[in-house]
Amino acid sequence: MLQKIRKYLISRIKVNVLSPETYEPFFGVEITRFTVISAVFIFFVFASLITYVLLSFTPLKSFLPDSLRTADKELLIEQQLRIDSLAYQIQLSQQYADDLKTTLLGQNSRLNNVPDSIPKVEKAEKLISTETGDAERELMEKIQSDLNQSSGIAQKENNQFGLFFFAPVKGVMSQKMSAEHPAVDIVTKVGEPVKSILDGRVIFSEYSKTSGFTMIVYHNAQFISIYKHLQNINKKSGDRVKVGEVIGLVGNTGTHTTGPHLHFELIFEGRYVNPTDFISFK
């Protein structure tokens, strides 16, 4: 059996190339069957090696469905997680902005639907009053003493934050800040310019049914100033404003007003603070 296989493999075959016109052979070669089989095998091995190199170490590997390396897959997963995290942060920021808008304008907010088992802060006094230690209390008393020794605008506008607060308007205070009214109302003539108390960026500038033309400005020192019942507004959301720049005019717009005045609110780090502690309206 082996002799027959050996004889078959070493037996010679002749390959002739014929002329298409005369059909006479003009080229021929004699080879063994073993040579033919070996050549075919070597060709397939070489072709397989070239294919492997091309698909493993060249950009052609991207055409294969499962060609991504483990490191690439881990990088894609990490990037996807970052994208999901950023999307969630954007959602939270938008939700916060919506809640802030509805709360400041006195509209119905989803925060009003918090279950009774969760304590709510219902009075502005609770937002203003905080527990302080002895060292902090002494510091605050010293600051207050220094403020009391000064006079006029300097007493109000040169404060512990090192900021110069520009009075939005000058006039008569018709209503002070209280638990039910976390703002001050300043009565002055209609059309009096209303000015920004600090440098900042407008985050809300629209008309509200209850508050009339309303503008909310976020300031770099984490203060938020709110101006309501304006006759008109000169800035839109996203605009930057300078301290003392006119942003609107005193008016009597909205349903929650009984006469021309400026309803002014001041928030610091999410808490209502008394504007008269920072600004002189006289």
C-alpha positions as CSV (number, residue, x, y, z in Angstrom):
1,M,0.0,0.0,0.0
2,L,2.8,2.4,0.9
3,Q,4.7,1.5,-2.2
4,K,1.7,2.3,-4.3
5,I,1.3,5.7,-2.6
6,R,5.0,6.5,-3.0
7,K,4.9,5.5,-6.6
8,Y,1.9,7.7,-7.2
9,L,3.5,10.7,-5.6
10,I,6.8,10.5,-7.4
11,S,5.4,9.6,-10.7
12,R,5.9,12.4,-13.2
13,I,3.3,14.4,-15.0
14,K,3.9,16.7,-17.9
15,V,2.1,20.1,-18.3
16,N,2.2,21.5,-21.8
17,V,1.1,25.0,-22.9
18,L,-0.3,24.9,-26.5
19,S,-0.5,27.5,-29.1
20,P,-4.1,28.7,-29.6
21,E,-3.6,28.8,-33.4
22,T,-1.7,25.6,-34.2
23,Y,-2.3,23.7,-31.0
24,E,1.4,22.8,-31.0
25,P,3.1,22.7,-27.7
26,F,5.6,25.6,-27.3
27,F,6.2,25.2,-23.5
28,G,6.1,22.2,-21.2
29,V,7.3,21.1,-17.8
30,E,7.5,17.8,-16.1
31,I,6.8,17.7,-12.3
32,T,5.8,15.0,-9.8
33,R,2.5,14.9,-8.1
34,F,4.3,15.4,-4.7
35,T,5.7,18.7,-6.0
36,V,2.2,19.9,-7.0
37,I,0.7,18.9,-3.6
38,S,3.6,20.6,-1.8
39,A,3.3,23.8,-3.8
40,V,-0.4,24.0,-3.2
41,F,0.1,23.4,0.6
42,I,2.8,26.1,0.8
43,F,0.6,28.5,-1.1
44,F,-2.3,28.1,1.4
45,V,0.1,28.3,4.4
46,F,1.6,31.5,3.0
47,A,-1.8,33.0,2.1
48,S,-3.1,32.2,5.6
49,L,-0.1,33.9,7.2
50,I,-0.5,37.0,5.1
51,T,-4.2,37.2,6.0
52,Y,-3.5,36.8,9.7
53,V,-0.9,39.6,9.6
54,L,-3.2,41.9,7.7
55,L,-6.2,41.3,9.9
56,S,-4.3,41.5,13.2
57,F,-1.9,44.4,12.8
58,T,-3.4,46.7,10.2
59,P,-6.6,48.8,10.0
60,L,-8.3,46.0,8.1
61,K,-9.1,44.3,11.4
62,S,-11.9,46.9,12.0
63,F,-13.9,45.2,9.3
64,L,-14.2,42.1,11.4
65,P,-17.2,42.0,13.8
66,D,-15.3,40.7,16.8
67,S,-11.9,42.2,16.1
68,L,-11.9,44.7,19.0
69,R,-9.1,44.0,21.5
70,T,-9.8,43.8,25.2
71,A,-8.2,47.2,25.9
72,D,-10.4,48.8,23.2
73,K,-13.5,47.3,24.7
74,E,-12.6,48.5,28.2
75,L,-12.0,52.0,26.9
76,L,-15.3,52.1,25.1
77,I,-17.1,50.9,28.3
78,E,-15.3,53.6,30.4
79,Q,-16.3,56.3,27.9
80,Q,-19.9,55.1,27.9
81,L,-20.0,55.2,31.7
82,R,-18.7,58.8,31.6
83,I,-21.3,59.8,29.0
84,D,-24.1,58.3,31.2
85,S,-22.7,60.1,34.2
86,L,-22.6,63.4,32.4
87,A,-26.1,62.9,31.1
88,Y,-27.3,62.3,34.6
89,Q,-25.6,65.4,35.9
90,I,-27.2,67.5,33.1
91,Q,-30.5,66.1,34.1
92,L,-30.0,67.0,37.8
93,S,-28.8,70.5,36.8
94,Q,-31.9,71.0,34.6
95,Q,-34.1,69.7,37.4
96,Y,-32.5,72.1,39.9
97,A,-32.9,75.0,37.6
98,D,-36.6,74.2,37.1
99,D,-37.2,73.9,40.8
100,L,-35.4,77.1,41.5
101,K,-37.4,78.9,38.9
102,T,-40.8,77.7,40.2
103,T,-39.9,78.2,43.8
104,L,-38.6,81.8,43.4
105,L,-41.7,82.8,41.3
106,G,-44.1,81.3,43.9
107,Q,-45.4,78.7,41.5
108,N,-46.4,75.2,42.3
109,S,-43.3,73.1,42.6
110,R,-42.7,69.3,42.8
111,L,-41.0,70.1,46.1
112,N,-44.4,70.9,47.6
113,N,-45.3,67.2,47.1
114,V,-42.6,65.9,49.5
115,P,-44.1,63.3,51.9
116,D,-44.9,64.6,55.4
117,S,-42.4,62.1,56.9
118,I,-39.6,64.3,55.5
119,P,-39.3,67.6,57.4
120,K,-39.8,70.8,55.4
121,V,-38.4,74.2,56.0
122,E,-41.4,76.4,56.0
123,K,-40.2,79.7,57.3
124,A,-37.5,82.0,56.1
125,E,-36.3,82.6,59.7
126,K,-35.2,78.9,59.9
127,L,-33.2,79.4,56.7
128,I,-31.5,82.5,58.2
129,S,-30.8,81.2,61.7
130,T,-28.1,78.7,62.0
131,E,-26.3,77.1,64.9
132,T,-22.8,78.6,65.5
133,G,-19.9,77.8,67.6
134,D,-18.3,80.1,70.2
135,A,-15.4,81.1,67.8
136,E,-17.8,81.8,64.9
137,R,-20.2,83.7,67.2
138,E,-17.4,85.9,68.5
139,L,-16.3,86.6,64.9
140,M,-19.8,87.5,63.8
141,E,-20.2,89.8,66.8
142,K,-16.9,91.5,66.0
143,I,-18.0,92.0,62.4
144,Q,-21.4,93.4,63.5
145,S,-19.7,95.7,65.9
146,D,-17.4,97.0,63.2
147,L,-20.4,97.5,60.9
148,N,-22.3,99.4,63.6
149,Q,-19.4,101.8,64.1
150,S,-19.5,102.8,60.5
151,S,-22.3,104.8,58.9
152,G,-24.4,105.3,55.8
153,I,-23.7,103.3,52.7
154,A,-20.3,102.1,54.0
155,Q,-22.1,100.3,56.9
156,K,-24.1,98.2,54.5
157,E,-22.0,97.8,51.4
158,N,-18.6,97.2,52.8
159,N,-19.3,93.9,54.6
160,Q,-17.6,90.7,55.7
161,F,-17.7,89.3,52.1
162,G,-15.5,92.1,50.9
163,L,-18.0,93.0,48.2
164,F,-19.5,96.4,47.2
165,F,-23.3,96.0,46.9
166,F,-24.9,98.6,44.7
167,A,-28.4,99.6,45.8
168,P,-30.9,98.5,43.2
169,V,-33.1,101.5,43.9
170,K,-33.4,104.3,46.5
171,G,-36.7,104.8,48.2
172,V,-38.9,104.1,51.2
173,M,-39.1,100.6,52.6
174,S,-42.8,99.8,52.7
175,Q,-42.3,96.2,54.0
176,K,-39.4,94.6,55.7
177,M,-38.2,91.0,55.5
178,S,-40.1,88.5,57.7
179,A,-40.9,84.8,57.9
180,E,-43.9,85.3,55.6
181,H,-42.2,87.8,53.3
182,P,-38.5,86.8,52.6
183,A,-37.8,90.1,50.8
184,V,-38.0,93.9,51.1
185,D,-40.4,96.2,49.2
186,I,-38.9,99.5,48.2
187,V,-41.5,102.2,47.1
188,T,-40.3,104.7,44.5
189,K,-41.7,106.3,41.4
190,V,-42.7,104.3,38.3
191,G,-39.9,104.1,35.7
192,E,-37.1,104.5,38.2
193,P,-34.0,102.6,36.9
194,V,-33.4,99.3,38.7
195,K,-29.7,98.4,38.9
196,S,-27.7,95.2,39.5
197,I,-26.2,94.9,42.9
198,L,-23.1,93.0,41.8
199,D,-21.5,91.7,38.6
200,G,-23.3,88.5,37.5
201,R,-25.2,86.6,34.8
202,V,-28.9,86.7,34.3
203,I,-30.4,83.2,34.8
204,F,-34.1,84.2,34.5
205,S,-35.8,87.1,32.7
206,E,-39.5,86.5,32.0
207,Y,-43.0,87.6,32.8
208,S,-44.9,85.9,35.6
209,K,-48.6,86.2,36.3
210,T,-48.1,86.8,40.0
211,S,-44.7,88.6,40.0
212,G,-44.9,90.5,36.8
213,F,-41.7,91.1,34.9
214,T,-39.1,89.3,37.0
215,M,-35.3,89.1,36.7
216,I,-33.0,86.7,38.6
217,V,-29.2,87.3,38.6
218,Y,-26.6,84.9,39.8
219,H,-23.4,86.5,41.1
220,N,-19.9,85.1,41.4
221,A,-19.9,85.2,45.2
222,Q,-22.8,82.7,45.2
223,F,-25.3,85.4,45.8
224,I,-28.6,85.4,43.9
225,S,-30.6,88.6,43.6
226,I,-34.3,88.7,42.5
227,Y,-36.2,91.7,41.2
228,K,-40.0,91.5,40.8
229,H,-42.9,93.7,39.6
230,L,-40.7,95.5,37.1
231,Q,-42.2,97.7,34.4
232,N,-39.9,96.2,31.8
233,I,-36.7,94.3,31.7
234,N,-33.6,95.2,29.7
235,K,-31.7,91.9,29.8
236,K,-32.4,88.3,28.8
237,S,-31.3,85.0,30.2
238,G,-27.6,84.4,29.7
239,D,-26.6,88.1,29.5
240,R,-23.8,89.3,31.8
241,V,-24.4,92.4,33.9
242,K,-22.0,94.8,35.7
243,V,-22.5,96.2,39.1
244,G,-24.7,99.3,38.9
245,E,-25.9,98.5,35.4
246,V,-29.6,99.2,34.7
247,I,-31.5,96.0,34.2
248,G,-35.1,97.2,34.3
249,L,-37.5,99.9,35.5
250,V,-39.7,100.0,38.6
251,G,-43.2,99.1,37.8
252,N,-46.5,97.6,39.2
253,T,-46.8,94.4,37.1
254,G,-48.3,91.1,38.3
255,T,-51.2,90.3,40.5
256,H,-49.3,90.3,43.9
257,T,-48.8,94.0,44.0
258,T,-50.8,97.0,45.3
259,G,-48.7,99.8,43.9
260,P,-45.4,100.8,42.2
261,H,-42.5,99.3,44.1
262,L,-39.5,97.0,43.8
263,H,-39.8,93.6,45.4
264,F,-36.2,92.6,46.1
265,E,-34.9,89.2,47.4
266,L,-31.4,88.2,48.2
267,I,-30.1,84.6,48.5
268,F,-26.7,83.4,49.7
269,E,-25.7,79.8,49.2
270,G,-29.3,78.7,48.9
271,R,-30.6,80.7,52.0
272,Y,-32.6,83.8,52.1
273,V,-30.7,86.6,53.8
274,N,-31.9,90.1,54.8
275,P,-31.0,92.6,52.1
276,T,-30.7,95.4,54.6
277,D,-27.7,93.7,56.1
278,F,-25.8,94.3,52.9
279,I,-27.5,97.3,51.2
280,S,-28.7,100.7,52.2
281,F,-31.9,101.7,50.3
282,K,-32.0,105.3,51.6
